[in-house]
Amino acid sequence: MAVFQKSKTMVFPKVGKISMVVFAVLLIGVVIWAFQTFGYIFNPNVVKDTVITIPTGASYGDVEKMLKEQQVLENYKAFRWVAKKKNYKSSVKPGRYELKKGWNTNQVVNKLRSGVQDPLDVTFNNVRTFSELAGKVAAYLETDSISLLAEFMSDAVAQKYGFTKETFPAMFIPNTYELYWTTTPSQFIERMKKEYDRFWSAERKNKANTLGINPLEVSILASIVQEETNLNTDKPIIAGVYVNRLKRGMPLQACPTVKFALGDFSIRRVTTEMTQTDSPYNTYRIAGLPPGPITFPDLSSINAVLNAQNHDYYYFSAKEDFSGHTTFARTLTEHNRNASRYQQALNEKKIWR
């Protein structure tokens, strides 16, 4: 019995010490794991302000590759770990996302997983054709210019919004618009219709009515005014000339409509022969306005028509000093003198077309 008791007192202390060591090791492991986990989730990980655009159909691997190529994160292992825990790997959403310097991994994954995009400013101006518009808009968005152009040129789409193929450009008012990168062609057109309706307030419609024209005719006339001059100071005066001619039933005889009919806006000198071009857009041959805008009139041109200057001018000509300014006339005789000076200036510079 004495031997047995001695053995018992020697074994239990050893077992206790081992248990304490194991517990300590486990505790340290848990602490390390917790510290590492906390770091993965909450330590700052984004090293610079970055915009990442995730295409439709992209995989998690594509997203991680983009982040690496743009050198966005400090710890990609942390990103993978948090993405897995939050099931982001199976819920990638396309879009444009802004990631801010100093964000932790949790913020990054939450942002990308949410699908809540950051919009961007889409600007288009100085546009004459739907082809040009498609190219400018596609430069901002995920969609391509071919898809946009197909929608722009569709008679069915134009009719859906109450326009014809000829008048449809009036619905697209050049400006800066806040859009999402994943905006589709149909969504873009829908947005333009909303902006068009918003622009044509009761006040603007009343102004158009006072001039004796409707909003669509304002846009058509504004497109001509825009092609006549780049100077906003001259636009309301030129608009007033055309309003006067319309009221009197005179042909507009607008040179830009001849250029449009010929499909060549590089023409600097419209000849008598050119004015005989057979086209419904040639205002030397038709009465009133052409069937649609000859360009996409911007806000300054539309507002110039709505606020057309009230005067008694019926003619105008470009100044012979090529300053871009315009000389106005009340009578044809006065106008012919002004035009003759400008034609002589063109001759001296050997500008024949």
C-alpha angles and dihedrals in degrees: 000000000000092000092049093052092050091055092050095054091052099050103050097057090054092050091050093051092050091049091052092050092049091048091049092050091048091048091051089048092051091048091049091047092048092047092048092046091049089049093049090053106034110021114106108265109163108089099190143010105276140176114212122189115200113199123224109272095022118150130222088258090056091052094050090047091053092049090052094046091052091043091230103150136053096204117034092172088063090050092052092048096049092042090055094047091049093044091239092140090073098037106054111159124199121237149090114293130183114214117196127219111258096027115142124233093259091058092048095051093043090052095049094041093051095063089217101142130206109238124229133212113256113197128186129170139139088050122153104169139033088243090060091045092052091051094049096046094044089057088069103038140059092244121085130242093247092060092046093048092050090058093043092052096046114114089203092056092049091049091048089065096041099262138110125231088261097048098038094094089067090070093063107075112190111240142109115288131185109233140161119252091237093055108139125220092256091048091050092052091047089053092050090053091053091049091048092052091046092050094052097070123171089261093055092045089052090052090051091048090052089057090051095247136099128238093266091052089049089058092048092050091044090055089057093046090050092055092048096061145001092209113100090200091063097042098081090048093050089046088053090054092054093045089053091050093048092051091051093045094244120148111256093229090197113176094209089064089057090051089050091049089052092044092234122109091172089079109115098180121046108204129206089251091055091053088063092063110135105236137123086232095057104102091192087070104030132060120239125353128346118254094262146356117299091210138003103278115220127220094268092055095045091048090047089060093044088051096037111169115254107232142123100253118127101170140042140176136189113265115259092233090069090232091137092248124124134234115216130205138191098203135042091238091056091045093051090055091051093045091048091057091050092047090051090052089053090051092052090053090045093239105155100160 
